[in-house]
Amino acid sequence: MARKRESLDPDEVALIQWCTEIEELFVAAGASREESQQHIEDEAEWFTDMFYEGLSPAEAAKAALN
């Protein structure tokens, strides 16, 4: 029996895409991809709050790098 694929909530998809953009900004600033991903995972709640507050990925990355 085939397993039914779970569909993601549109907000979840948007949040994942948003975090991916932040990851790219971190990498461009000199962090490794692994460091970038780990930081986003470690601070997931904080980044999620910024996403729902309407910050752009650039604004969130700047806040995280300061």
mmCIF file as Biopython writes it, N, C-alpha, C and O atoms, coordinates in Angstrom:
data_model
#
loop_
_atom_site.group_PDB
_atom_site.id
_atom_site.type_symbol
_atom_site.label_atom_id
_atom_site.label_alt_id
_atom_site.label_comp_id
_atom_site.label_asym_id
_atom_site.label_entity_id
_atom_site.label_seq_id
_atom_site.pdbx_PDB_ins_code
_atom_site.Cartn_x
_atom_site.Cartn_y
_atom_site.Cartn_z
_atom_site.occupancy
_atom_site.B_iso_or_equiv
_atom_site.auth_seq_id
_atom_site.auth_asym_id
_atom_site.pdbx_PDB_model_num
ATOM 1   N N  . MET A ? 1  ? 0.846  -1.171 0.000  1.0 0.0 1  A 1 
ATOM 2   C CA . MET A ? 1  ? 0.000  0.000  0.000  1.0 0.0 1  A 1 
ATOM 3   C C  . MET A ? 1  ? 0.902  1.249  0.000  1.0 0.0 1  A 1 
ATOM 4   O O  . MET A ? 1  ? 1.815  1.363  0.818  1.0 0.0 1  A 1 
ATOM 5   N N  . ALA A ? 2  ? 0.644  2.143  -0.890 1.0 0.0 2  A 1 
ATOM 6   C CA . ALA A ? 2  ? 1.443  3.369  -1.001 1.0 0.0 2  A 1 
ATOM 7   C C  . ALA A ? 2  ? 1.124  4.307  0.155  1.0 0.0 2  A 1 
ATOM 8   O O  . ALA A ? 2  ? -0.025 4.444  0.574  1.0 0.0 2  A 1 
ATOM 9   N N  . ARG A ? 3  ? 2.153  4.935  0.648  1.0 0.0 3  A 1 
ATOM 10  C CA . ARG A ? 3  ? 1.969  5.879  1.739  1.0 0.0 3  A 1 
ATOM 11  C C  . ARG A ? 3  ? 1.513  7.217  1.168  1.0 0.0 3  A 1 
ATOM 12  O O  . ARG A ? 3  ? 2.063  7.709  0.183  1.0 0.0 3  A 1 
ATOM 13  N N  . LYS A ? 4  ? 0.514  7.785  1.795  1.0 0.0 4  A 1 
ATOM 14  C CA . LYS A ? 4  ? -0.020 9.065  1.356  1.0 0.0 4  A 1 
ATOM 15  C C  . LYS A ? 4  ? 0.944  10.178 1.754  1.0 0.0 4  A 1 
ATOM 16  O O  . LYS A ? 4  ? 1.351  10.270 2.911  1.0 0.0 4  A 1 
ATOM 17  N N  . ARG A ? 5  ? 1.306  11.021 0.790  1.0 0.0 5  A 1 
ATOM 18  C CA . ARG A ? 5  ? 2.199  12.153 1.076  1.0 0.0 5  A 1 
ATOM 19  C C  . ARG A ? 5  ? 1.460  13.195 1.875  1.0 0.0 5  A 1 
ATOM 20  O O  . ARG A ? 5  ? 0.322  13.554 1.572  1.0 0.0 5  A 1 
ATOM 21  N N  . GLU A ? 6  ? 2.129  13.673 2.902  1.0 0.0 6  A 1 
ATOM 22  C CA . GLU A ? 6  ? 1.552  14.753 3.687  1.0 0.0 6  A 1 
ATOM 23  C C  . GLU A ? 6  ? 1.744  16.046 2.919  1.0 0.0 6  A 1 
ATOM 24  O O  . GLU A ? 6  ? 2.816  16.302 2.372  1.0 0.0 6  A 1 
ATOM 25  N N  . SER A ? 7  ? 0.709  16.850 2.881  1.0 0.0 7  A 1 
ATOM 26  C CA . SER A ? 7  ? 0.865  18.139 2.227  1.0 0.0 7  A 1 
ATOM 27  C C  . SER A ? 7  ? 1.199  19.176 3.287  1.0 0.0 7  A 1 
ATOM 28  O O  . SER A ? 7  ? 0.632  19.179 4.380  1.0 0.0 7  A 1 
ATOM 29  N N  . LEU A ? 8  ? 2.121  20.045 2.943  1.0 0.0 8  A 1 
ATOM 30  C CA . LEU A ? 8  ? 2.532  21.083 3.874  1.0 0.0 8  A 1 
ATOM 31  C C  . LEU A ? 8  ? 1.573  22.255 3.803  1.0 0.0 8  A 1 
ATOM 32  O O  . LEU A ? 8  ? 1.014  22.565 2.751  1.0 0.0 8  A 1 
ATOM 33  N N  . ASP A ? 9  ? 1.400  22.886 4.926  1.0 0.0 9  A 1 
ATOM 34  C CA . ASP A ? 9  ? 0.624  24.103 5.024  1.0 0.0 9  A 1 
ATOM 35  C C  . ASP A ? 9  ? 1.330  25.184 4.199  1.0 0.0 9  A 1 
ATOM 36  O O  . ASP A ? 9  ? 2.559  25.253 4.218  1.0 0.0 9  A 1 
ATOM 37  N N  . PRO A ? 10 ? 0.593  26.018 3.483  1.0 0.0 10 A 1 
ATOM 38  C CA . PRO A ? 10 ? 1.234  27.078 2.692  1.0 0.0 10 A 1 
ATOM 39  C C  . PRO A ? 10 ? 2.134  27.995 3.522  1.0 0.0 10 A 1 
ATOM 40  O O  . PRO A ? 10 ? 3.157  28.466 3.026  1.0 0.0 10 A 1 
ATOM 41  N N  . ASP A ? 11 ? 1.767  28.250 4.773  1.0 0.0 11 A 1 
ATOM 42  C CA . ASP A ? 11 ? 2.623  29.061 5.645  1.0 0.0 11 A 1 
ATOM 43  C C  . ASP A ? 11 ? 3.939  28.349 5.939  1.0 0.0 11 A 1 
ATOM 44  O O  . ASP A ? 11 ? 4.991  28.984 6.014  1.0 0.0 11 A 1 
ATOM 45  N N  . GLU A ? 12 ? 3.879  27.028 6.105  1.0 0.0 12 A 1 
ATOM 46  C CA . GLU A ? 12 ? 5.103  26.263 6.352  1.0 0.0 12 A 1 
ATOM 47  C C  . GLU A ? 12 ? 6.033  26.331 5.149  1.0 0.0 12 A 1 
ATOM 48  O O  . GLU A ? 12 ? 7.244  26.496 5.296  1.0 0.0 12 A 1 
ATOM 49  N N  . VAL A ? 13 ? 5.459  26.202 3.965  1.0 0.0 13 A 1 
ATOM 50  C CA . VAL A ? 13 ? 6.246  26.269 2.740  1.0 0.0 13 A 1 
ATOM 51  C C  . VAL A ? 13 ? 6.909  27.644 2.630  1.0 0.0 13 A 1 
ATOM 52  O O  . VAL A ? 13 ? 8.094  27.743 2.311  1.0 0.0 13 A 1 
ATOM 53  N N  . ALA A ? 14 ? 6.148  28.693 2.893  1.0 0.0 14 A 1 
ATOM 54  C CA . ALA A ? 14 ? 6.682  30.060 2.827  1.0 0.0 14 A 1 
ATOM 55  C C  . ALA A ? 14 ? 7.787  30.259 3.868  1.0 0.0 14 A 1 
ATOM 56  O O  . ALA A ? 14 ? 8.802  30.889 3.574  1.0 0.0 14 A 1 
ATOM 57  N N  . LEU A ? 15 ? 7.602  29.735 5.066  1.0 0.0 15 A 1 
ATOM 58  C CA . LEU A ? 15 ? 8.615  29.851 6.122  1.0 0.0 15 A 1 
ATOM 59  C C  . LEU A ? 15 ? 9.896  29.123 5.728  1.0 0.0 15 A 1 
ATOM 60  O O  . LEU A ? 15 ? 10.991 29.641 5.945  1.0 0.0 15 A 1 
ATOM 61  N N  . ILE A ? 16 ? 9.775  27.945 5.160  1.0 0.0 16 A 1 
ATOM 62  C CA . ILE A ? 16 ? 10.940 27.179 4.717  1.0 0.0 16 A 1 
ATOM 63  C C  . ILE A ? 16 ? 11.689 27.944 3.632  1.0 0.0 16 A 1 
ATOM 64  O O  . ILE A ? 16 ? 12.917 28.027 3.668  1.0 0.0 16 A 1 
ATOM 65  N N  . GLN A ? 17 ? 10.973 28.496 2.681  1.0 0.0 17 A 1 
ATOM 66  C CA . GLN A ? 17 ? 11.603 29.274 1.615  1.0 0.0 17 A 1 
ATOM 67  C C  . GLN A ? 17 ? 12.293 30.510 2.188  1.0 0.0 17 A 1 
ATOM 68  O O  . GLN A ? 17 ? 13.394 30.865 1.766  1.0 0.0 17 A 1 
ATOM 69  N N  . TRP A ? 18 ? 11.649 31.153 3.138  1.0 0.0 18 A 1 
ATOM 70  C CA . TRP A ? 18 ? 12.190 32.348 3.795  1.0 0.0 18 A 1 
ATOM 71  C C  . TRP A ? 18 ? 13.491 31.995 4.515  1.0 0.0 18 A 1 
ATOM 72  O O  . TRP A ? 18 ? 14.482 32.715 4.398  1.0 0.0 18 A 1 
ATOM 73  N N  . CYS A ? 19 ? 13.488 30.893 5.255  1.0 0.0 19 A 1 
ATOM 74  C CA . CYS A ? 19 ? 14.694 30.461 5.971  1.0 0.0 19 A 1 
ATOM 75  C C  . CYS A ? 19 ? 15.807 30.072 4.995  1.0 0.0 19 A 1 
ATOM 76  O O  . CYS A ? 19 ? 16.984 30.283 5.287  1.0 0.0 19 A 1 
ATOM 77  N N  . THR A ? 20 ? 15.453 29.516 3.861  1.0 0.0 20 A 1 
ATOM 78  C CA . THR A ? 20 ? 16.444 29.173 2.848  1.0 0.0 20 A 1 
ATOM 79  C C  . THR A ? 20 ? 17.131 30.432 2.327  1.0 0.0 20 A 1 
ATOM 80  O O  . THR A ? 20 ? 18.336 30.428 2.078  1.0 0.0 20 A 1 
ATOM 81  N N  . GLU A ? 21 ? 16.374 31.492 2.166  1.0 0.0 21 A 1 
ATOM 82  C CA . GLU A ? 21 ? 16.965 32.766 1.740  1.0 0.0 21 A 1 
ATOM 83  C C  . GLU A ? 21 ? 17.918 33.300 2.807  1.0 0.0 21 A 1 
ATOM 84  O O  . GLU A ? 21 ? 18.980 33.830 2.478  1.0 0.0 21 A 1 
ATOM 85  N N  . ILE A ? 22 ? 17.552 33.167 4.069  1.0 0.0 22 A 1 
ATOM 86  C CA . ILE A ? 22 ? 18.429 33.602 5.158  1.0 0.0 22 A 1 
ATOM 87  C C  . ILE A ? 22 ? 19.707 32.772 5.152  1.0 0.0 22 A 1 
ATOM 88  O O  . ILE A ? 22 ? 20.803 33.307 5.318  1.0 0.0 22 A 1 
ATOM 89  N N  . GLU A ? 23 ? 19.564 31.480 4.964  1.0 0.0 23 A 1 
ATOM 90  C CA . GLU A ? 23 ? 20.735 30.601 4.900  1.0 0.0 23 A 1 
ATOM 91  C C  . GLU A ? 23 ? 21.701 31.082 3.814  1.0 0.0 23 A 1 
ATOM 92  O O  . GLU A ? 23 ? 22.910 31.138 4.038  1.0 0.0 23 A 1 
ATOM 93  N N  . GLU A ? 24 ? 21.176 31.424 2.657  1.0 0.0 24 A 1 
ATOM 94  C CA . GLU A ? 24 ? 22.023 31.909 1.563  1.0 0.0 24 A 1 
ATOM 95  C C  . GLU A ? 24 ? 22.729 33.203 1.949  1.0 0.0 24 A 1 
ATOM 96  O O  . GLU A ? 24 ? 23.888 33.405 1.589  1.0 0.0 24 A 1 
ATOM 97  N N  . LEU A ? 25 ? 22.050 34.072 2.670  1.0 0.0 25 A 1 
ATOM 98  C CA . LEU A ? 25 ? 22.667 35.323 3.120  1.0 0.0 25 A 1 
ATOM 99  C C  . LEU A ? 25 ? 23.780 35.048 4.122  1.0 0.0 25 A 1 
ATOM 100 O O  . LEU A ? 25 ? 24.825 35.698 4.085  1.0 0.0 25 A 1 
ATOM 101 N N  . PHE A ? 26 ? 23.563 34.090 5.016  1.0 0.0 26 A 1 
ATOM 102 C CA . PHE A ? 26 ? 24.606 33.710 5.972  1.0 0.0 26 A 1 
ATOM 103 C C  . PHE A ? 26 ? 25.835 33.169 5.236  1.0 0.0 26 A 1 
ATOM 104 O O  . PHE A ? 26 ? 26.968 33.515 5.569  1.0 0.0 26 A 1 
ATOM 105 N N  . VAL A ? 27 ? 25.601 32.330 4.248  1.0 0.0 27 A 1 
ATOM 106 C CA . VAL A ? 27 ? 26.706 31.751 3.477  1.0 0.0 27 A 1 
ATOM 107 C C  . VAL A ? 27 ? 27.454 32.867 2.738  1.0 0.0 27 A 1 
ATOM 108 O O  . VAL A ? 27 ? 28.684 32.873 2.696  1.0 0.0 27 A 1 
ATOM 109 N N  . ALA A ? 28 ? 26.716 33.796 2.166  1.0 0.0 28 A 1 
ATOM 110 C CA . ALA A ? 28 ? 27.349 34.923 1.468  1.0 0.0 28 A 1 
ATOM 111 C C  . ALA A ? 28 ? 28.179 35.778 2.426  1.0 0.0 28 A 1 
ATOM 112 O O  . ALA A ? 28 ? 29.151 36.414 2.017  1.0 0.0 28 A 1 
ATOM 113 N N  . ALA A ? 29 ? 27.791 35.790 3.702  1.0 0.0 29 A 1 
ATOM 114 C CA . ALA A ? 29 ? 28.519 36.568 4.710  1.0 0.0 29 A 1 
ATOM 115 C C  . ALA A ? 29 ? 29.731 35.812 5.263  1.0 0.0 29 A 1 
ATOM 116 O O  . ALA A ? 29 ? 30.483 36.348 6.076  1.0 0.0 29 A 1 
ATOM 117 N N  . GLY A ? 30 ? 29.914 34.568 4.819  1.0 0.0 30 A 1 
ATOM 118 C CA . GLY A ? 30 ? 31.104 33.825 5.216  1.0 0.0 30 A 1 
ATOM 119 C C  . GLY A ? 30 ? 30.884 32.604 6.085  1.0 0.0 30 A 1 
ATOM 120 O O  . GLY A ? 30 ? 31.838 31.883 6.379  1.0 0.0 30 A 1 
ATOM 121 N N  . ALA A ? 31 ? 29.665 32.354 6.501  1.0 0.0 31 A 1 
ATOM 122 C CA . ALA A ? 31 ? 29.392 31.162 7.313  1.0 0.0 31 A 1 
ATOM 123 C C  . ALA A ? 31 ? 29.322 29.932 6.402  1.0 0.0 31 A 1 
ATOM 124 O O  . ALA A ? 31 ? 28.998 30.043 5.219  1.0 0.0 31 A 1 
ATOM 125 N N  . SER A ? 32 ? 29.623 28.783 6.956  1.0 0.0 32 A 1 
ATOM 126 C CA . SER A ? 32 ? 29.451 27.557 6.159  1.0 0.0 32 A 1 
ATOM 127 C C  . SER A ? 32 ? 27.964 27.227 6.088  1.0 0.0 32 A 1 
ATOM 128 O O  . SER A ? 32 ? 27.171 27.700 6.902  1.0 0.0 32 A 1 
ATOM 129 N N  . ARG A ? 33 ? 27.604 26.418 5.116  1.0 0.0 33 A 1 
ATOM 130 C CA . ARG A ? 33 ? 26.204 26.013 4.984  1.0 0.0 33 A 1 
ATOM 131 C C  . ARG A ? 33 ? 25.758 25.277 6.247  1.0 0.0 33 A 1 
ATOM 132 O O  . ARG A ? 33 ? 24.641 25.482 6.724  1.0 0.0 33 A 1 
ATOM 133 N N  . GLU A ? 34 ? 26.620 24.424 6.787  1.0 0.0 34 A 1 
ATOM 134 C CA . GLU A ? 34 ? 26.275 23.662 7.982  1.0 0.0 34 A 1 
ATOM 135 C C  . GLU A ? 34 ? 26.065 24.586 9.179  1.0 0.0 34 A 1 
ATOM 136 O O  . GLU A ? 34 ? 25.115 24.411 9.941  1.0 0.0 34 A 1 
ATOM 137 N N  . GLU A ? 35 ? 26.955 25.574 9.346  1.0 0.0 35 A 1 
ATOM 138 C CA . GLU A ? 35 ? 26.801 26.536 10.438 1.0 0.0 35 A 1 
ATOM 139 C C  . GLU A ? 35 ? 25.493 27.321 10.281 1.0 0.0 35 A 1 
ATOM 140 O O  . GLU A ? 35 ? 24.779 27.567 11.253 1.0 0.0 35 A 1 
ATOM 141 N N  . SER A ? 36 ? 25.203 27.699 9.059  1.0 0.0 36 A 1 
ATOM 142 C CA . SER A ? 36 ? 23.988 28.473 8.783  1.0 0.0 36 A 1 
ATOM 143 C C  . SER A ? 36 ? 22.741 27.674 9.133  1.0 0.0 36 A 1 
ATOM 144 O O  . SER A ? 36 ? 21.838 28.170 9.806  1.0 0.0 36 A 1 
ATOM 145 N N  . GLN A ? 37 ? 22.707 26.446 8.673  1.0 0.0 37 A 1 
ATOM 146 C CA . GLN A ? 37 ? 21.552 25.591 8.953  1.0 0.0 37 A 1 
ATOM 147 C C  . GLN A ? 37 ? 21.407 25.333 10.441 1.0 0.0 37 A 1 
ATOM 148 O O  . GLN A ? 37 ? 20.297 25.361 10.972 1.0 0.0 37 A 1 
ATOM 149 N N  . GLN A ? 38 ? 22.517 25.082 11.116 1.0 0.0 38 A 1 
ATOM 150 C CA . GLN A ? 38 ? 22.467 24.813 12.553 1.0 0.0 38 A 1 
ATOM 151 C C  . GLN A ? 38 ? 21.959 26.025 13.315 1.0 0.0 38 A 1 
ATOM 152 O O  . GLN A ? 38 ? 21.154 25.890 14.236 1.0 0.0 38 A 1 
ATOM 153 N N  . HIS A ? 39 ? 22.424 27.205 12.937 1.0 0.0 39 A 1 
ATOM 154 C CA . HIS A ? 39 ? 21.980 28.420 13.630 1.0 0.0 39 A 1 
ATOM 155 C C  . HIS A ? 39 ? 20.473 28.619 13.436 1.0 0.0 39 A 1 
ATOM 156 O O  . HIS A ? 39 ? 19.763 28.963 14.382 1.0 0.0 39 A 1 
ATOM 157 N N  . ILE A ? 40 ? 19.996 28.406 12.232 1.0 0.0 40 A 1 
ATOM 158 C CA . ILE A ? 40 ? 18.561 28.567 11.971 1.0 0.0 40 A 1 
ATOM 159 C C  . ILE A ? 40 ? 17.770 27.534 12.776 1.0 0.0 40 A 1 
ATOM 160 O O  . ILE A ? 40 ? 16.722 27.854 13.337 1.0 0.0 40 A 1 
ATOM 161 N N  . GLU A ? 41 ? 18.267 26.303 12.833 1.0 0.0 41 A 1 
ATOM 162 C CA . GLU A ? 41 ? 17.582 25.274 13.631 1.0 0.0 41 A 1 
ATOM 163 C C  . GLU A ? 41 ? 17.595 25.623 15.110 1.0 0.0 41 A 1 
ATOM 164 O O  . GLU A ? 41 ? 16.580 25.482 15.792 1.0 0.0 41 A 1 
ATOM 165 N N  . ASP A ? 42 ? 18.751 26.081 15.613 1.0 0.0 42 A 1 
ATOM 166 C CA . ASP A ? 42 ? 18.876 26.412 17.035 1.0 0.0 42 A 1 
ATOM 167 C C  . ASP A ? 42 ? 17.969 27.572 17.433 1.0 0.0 42 A 1 
ATOM 168 O O  . ASP A ? 42 ? 17.474 27.619 18.559 1.0 0.0 42 A 1 
ATOM 169 N N  . GLU A ? 43 ? 17.756 28.493 16.522 1.0 0.0 43 A 1 
ATOM 170 C CA . GLU A ? 43 ? 16.956 29.694 16.794 1.0 0.0 43 A 1 
ATOM 171 C C  . GLU A ? 43 ? 15.629 29.675 16.028 1.0 0.0 43 A 1 
ATOM 172 O O  . GLU A ? 43 ? 15.108 30.727 15.659 1.0 0.0 43 A 1 
ATOM 173 N N  . ALA A ? 44 ? 15.092 28.487 15.794 1.0 0.0 44 A 1 
ATOM 174 C CA . ALA A ? 44 ? 13.896 28.337 14.964 1.0 0.0 44 A 1 
ATOM 175 C C  . ALA A ? 44 ? 12.728 29.186 15.456 1.0 0.0 44 A 1 
ATOM 176 O O  . ALA A ? 44 ? 12.032 29.805 14.651 1.0 0.0 44 A 1 
ATOM 177 N N  . GLU A ? 45 ? 12.509 29.220 16.748 1.0 0.0 45 A 1 
ATOM 178 C CA . GLU A ? 45 ? 11.382 29.990 17.283 1.0 0.0 45 A 1 
ATOM 179 C C  . GLU A ? 45 ? 11.562 31.486 17.012 1.0 0.0 45 A 1 
ATOM 180 O O  . GLU A ? 45 ? 10.618 32.178 16.631 1.0 0.0 45 A 1 
ATOM 181 N N  . TRP A ? 46 ? 12.776 31.965 17.213 1.0 0.0 46 A 1 
ATOM 182 C CA . TRP A ? 46 ? 13.075 33.378 16.978 1.0 0.0 46 A 1 
ATOM 183 C C  . TRP A ? 46 ? 12.883 33.741 15.503 1.0 0.0 46 A 1 
ATOM 184 O O  . TRP A ? 46 ? 12.281 34.766 15.183 1.0 0.0 46 A 1 
ATOM 185 N N  . PHE A ? 47 ? 13.404 32.885 14.600 1.0 0.0 47 A 1 
ATOM 186 C CA . PHE A ? 47 ? 13.241 33.142 13.173 1.0 0.0 47 A 1 
ATOM 187 C C  . PHE A ? 47 ? 11.763 33.055 12.769 1.0 0.0 47 A 1 
ATOM 188 O O  . PHE A ? 47 ? 11.301 33.844 11.945 1.0 0.0 47 A 1 
ATOM 189 N N  . THR A ? 48 ? 11.036 32.118 13.337 1.0 0.0 48 A 1 
ATOM 190 C CA . THR A ? 48 ? 9.610  32.004 13.034 1.0 0.0 48 A 1 
ATOM 191 C C  . THR A ? 48 ? 8.870  33.263 13.455 1.0 0.0 48 A 1 
ATOM 192 O O  . THR A ? 48 ? 8.010  33.758 12.727 1.0 0.0 48 A 1 
ATOM 193 N N  . ASP A ? 49 ? 9.207  33.780 14.633 1.0 0.0 49 A 1 
ATOM 194 C CA . ASP A ? 49 ? 8.589  35.038 15.082 1.0 0.0 49 A 1 
ATOM 195 C C  . ASP A ? 49 ? 8.872  36.165 14.097 1.0 0.0 49 A 1 
ATOM 196 O O  . ASP A ? 49 ? 7.974  36.932 13.749 1.0 0.0 49 A 1 
ATOM 197 N N  . MET A ? 50 ? 10.123 36.264 13.646 1.0 0.0 50 A 1 
ATOM 198 C CA . MET A ? 50 ? 10.472 37.327 12.697 1.0 0.0 50 A 1 
ATOM 199 C C  . MET A ? 50 ? 9.725  37.167 11.380 1.0 0.0 50 A 1 
ATOM 200 O O  . MET A ? 50 ? 9.314  38.152 10.768 1.0 0.0 50 A 1 
ATOM 201 N N  . PHE A ? 51 ? 9.553  35.925 10.947 1.0 0.0 51 A 1 
ATOM 202 C CA . PHE A ? 51 ? 8.802  35.655 9.718  1.0 0.0 51 A 1 
ATOM 203 C C  . PHE A ? 51 ? 7.376  36.179 9.845  1.0 0.0 51 A 1 
ATOM 204 O O  . PHE A ? 51 ? 6.881  36.878 8.961  1.0 0.0 51 A 1 
ATOM 205 N N  . TYR A ? 52 ? 6.722  35.834 10.953 1.0 0.0 52 A 1 
ATOM 206 C CA . TYR A ? 52 ? 5.328  36.252 11.140 1.0 0.0 52 A 1 
ATOM 207 C C  . TYR A ? 52 ? 5.200  37.739 11.456 1.0 0.0 52 A 1 
ATOM 208 O O  . TYR A ? 52 ? 4.120  38.310 11.307 1.0 0.0 52 A 1 
ATOM 209 N N  . GLU A ? 53 ? 6.295  38.373 11.894 1.0 0.0 53 A 1 
ATOM 210 C CA . GLU A ? 53 ? 6.289  39.823 12.105 1.0 0.0 53 A 1 
ATOM 211 C C  . GLU A ? 53 ? 6.487  40.573 10.790 1.0 0.0 53 A 1 
ATOM 212 O O  . GLU A ? 53 ? 6.372  41.798 10.748 1.0 0.0 53 A 1 
ATOM 213 N N  . GLY A ? 54 ? 6.783  39.840 9.721  1.0 0.0 54 A 1 
ATOM 214 C CA . GLY A ? 54 ? 6.886  40.445 8.404  1.0 0.0 54 A 1 
ATOM 215 C C  . GLY A ? 54 ? 8.269  40.917 8.006  1.0 0.0 54 A 1 
ATOM 216 O O  . GLY A ? 54 ? 8.409  41.652 7.029  1.0 0.0 54 A 1 
ATOM 217 N N  . LEU A ? 55 ? 9.300  40.511 8.744  1.0 0.0 55 A 1 
ATOM 218 C CA . LEU A ? 55 ? 10.649 40.904 8.359  1.0 0.0 55 A 1 
ATOM 219 C C  . LEU A ? 55 ? 11.048 40.195 7.068  1.0 0.0 55 A 1 
ATOM 220 O O  . LEU A ? 55 ? 10.664 39.052 6.823  1.0 0.0 55 A 1 
ATOM 221 N N  . SER A ? 56 ? 11.818 40.891 6.261  1.0 0.0 56 A 1 
ATOM 222 C CA . SER A ? 56 ? 12.358 40.260 5.044  1.0 0.0 56 A 1 
ATOM 223 C C  . SER A ? 56 ? 13.492 39.341 5.463  1.0 0.0 56 A 1 
ATOM 224 O O  . SER A ? 56 ? 14.018 39.472 6.568  1.0 0.0 56 A 1 
ATOM 225 N N  . PRO A ? 57 ? 13.877 38.408 4.590  1.0 0.0 57 A 1 
ATOM 226 C CA . PRO A ? 57 ? 15.033 37.566 4.913  1.0 0.0 57 A 1 
ATOM 227 C C  . PRO A ? 57 ? 16.282 38.404 5.187  1.0 0.0 57 A 1 
ATOM 228 O O  . PRO A ? 57 ? 17.062 38.068 6.078  1.0 0.0 57 A 1 
ATOM 229 N N  . ALA A ? 58 ? 16.484 39.491 4.433  1.0 0.0 58 A 1 
ATOM 230 C CA . ALA A ? 58 ? 17.650 40.355 4.639  1.0 0.0 58 A 1 
ATOM 231 C C  . ALA A ? 58 ? 17.599 41.013 6.008  1.0 0.0 58 A 1 
ATOM 232 O O  . ALA A ? 58 ? 18.624 41.110 6.681  1.0 0.0 58 A 1 
ATOM 233 N N  . GLU A ? 59 ? 16.434 41.463 6.429  1.0 0.0 59 A 1 
ATOM 234 C CA . GLU A ? 59 ? 16.293 42.088 7.748  1.0 0.0 59 A 1 
ATOM 235 C C  . GLU A ? 59 ? 16.558 41.080 8.858  1.0 0.0 59 A 1 
ATOM 236 O O  . GLU A ? 59 ? 17.219 41.396 9.847  1.0 0.0 59 A 1 
ATOM 237 N N  . ALA A ? 60 ? 16.042 39.875 8.691  1.0 0.0 60 A 1 
ATOM 238 C CA . ALA A ? 60 ? 16.241 38.833 9.707  1.0 0.0 60 A 1 
ATOM 239 C C  . ALA A ? 60 ? 17.704 38.405 9.772  1.0 0.0 60 A 1 
ATOM 240 O O  . ALA A ? 60 ? 18.242 38.196 10.860 1.0 0.0 60 A 1 
ATOM 241 N N  . ALA A ? 61 ? 18.346 38.273 8.621  1.0 0.0 61 A 1 
ATOM 242 C CA . ALA A ? 61 ? 19.760 37.898 8.600  1.0 0.0 61 A 1 
ATOM 243 C C  . ALA A ? 61 ? 20.594 38.986 9.257  1.0 0.0 61 A 1 
ATOM 244 O O  . ALA A ? 61 ? 21.515 38.688 10.017 1.0 0.0 61 A 1 
ATOM 245 N N  . LYS A ? 62 ? 20.281 40.237 8.973  1.0 0.0 62 A 1 
ATOM 246 C CA . LYS A ? 62 ? 21.017 41.351 9.577  1.0 0.0 62 A 1 
ATOM 247 C C  . LYS A ? 62 ? 20.865 41.327 11.101 1.0 0.0 62 A 1 
ATOM 248 O O  . LYS A ? 62 ? 21.839 41.523 11.828 1.0 0.0 62 A 1 
ATOM 249 N N  . ALA A ? 63 ? 19.651 41.089 11.576 1.0 0.0 63 A 1 
ATOM 250 C CA . ALA A ? 63 ? 19.402 41.012 13.022 1.0 0.0 63 A 1 
ATOM 251 C C  . ALA A ? 63 ? 20.197 39.858 13.639 1.0 0.0 63 A 1 
ATOM 252 O O  . ALA A ? 63 ? 20.739 39.991 14.736 1.0 0.0 63 A 1 
ATOM 253 N N  . ALA A ? 64 ? 20.262 38.744 12.944 1.0 0.0 64 A 1 
ATOM 254 C CA . ALA A ? 64 ? 20.964 37.581 13.466 1.0 0.0 64 A 1 
ATOM 255 C C  . ALA A ? 64 ? 22.474 37.768 13.456 1.0 0.0 64 A 1 
ATOM 256 O O  . ALA A ? 64 ? 23.175 37.230 14.312 1.0 0.0 64 A 1 
ATOM 257 N N  . LEU A ? 65 ? 22.967 38.518 12.504 1.0 0.0 65 A 1 
ATOM 258 C CA . LEU A ? 65 ? 24.424 38.710 12.381 1.0 0.0 65 A 1 
ATOM 259 C C  . LEU A ? 65 ? 24.933 39.813 13.292 1.0 0.0 65 A 1 
ATOM 260 O O  . LEU A ? 65 ? 26.141 39.942 13.488 1.0 0.0 65 A 1 
ATOM 261 N N  . ASN A ? 66 ? 24.032 40.609 13.853 1.0 0.0 66 A 1 
ATOM 262 C CA . ASN A ? 66 ? 24.447 41.694 14.768 1.0 0.0 66 A 1 
ATOM 263 C C  . ASN A ? 66 ? 24.443 41.227 16.199 1.0 0.0 66 A 1 
ATOM 264 O O  . ASN A ? 66 ? 24.763 42.000 17.102 1.0 0.0 66 A 1 
#
